Amino acid sequence: MVRRYRGAVIAVQVNHKKEPTRFHWQGRQYQVQAITGSWVERGTWWLRSSSTEYRVFYRVEAVQLNYYRVEKKNYRVEKRKSASIGTYYLSMSVGTSHDQPHDQWALERVMD
């Protein structure tokens, strides 16, 4: 199942190539295991001839860190090393648009 979260702002840690290595979403931290795809889309080029705005998209496989599981029987909390790996689509806005924040990361989609 694919869920869309168009523009849900997230905090992202990047490596020296500005590729995502970790991100925070809904109070949870995720570790990027692999980048399985990336592409660039230009912004509204048809509206602003001088705009250099664009978005870099990444399809990543990531795992949630500090994953906890609660047993219903005795309400015991069990810390696990990680949850299962999920596929996430992240994007970073870059450019000179006046109406959008720059170098801002967003979560676009989650695949279960």
C-alpha positions, 0 to 999 in steps of 0.5 A: 500500500502506498500512502502520500504525504505530499510536503510533510516537512521532515528533518534530515541528516545528510552525508557529504554528497547531500544524500539522506542518511537519517530522517525524523518523522512523526517523532520517530528516527529512521536510518537510511539503509539504501538509496534505490533511486533518485531524480530531479524535477524542475520547478514551475519553469513555465511561470518563472523564466528566471527561476532556478527552483528544483526538487531532488527526489530520493527513493530510500529503504529505511528502518525505524530506530529505537523501535519498541513493542508492547505486549498486551498480556502484561503490558511489558515494553520490549525494546527491539533493535529495529522494525522492518525495512520500509520504502520512503520517498523523500524530496529536497527543495532547492532554488530561488523561489520566493514563496517556498523555503529552500533546502527544505526536506519533505516526505512524499510517500511511504510504501508498506 
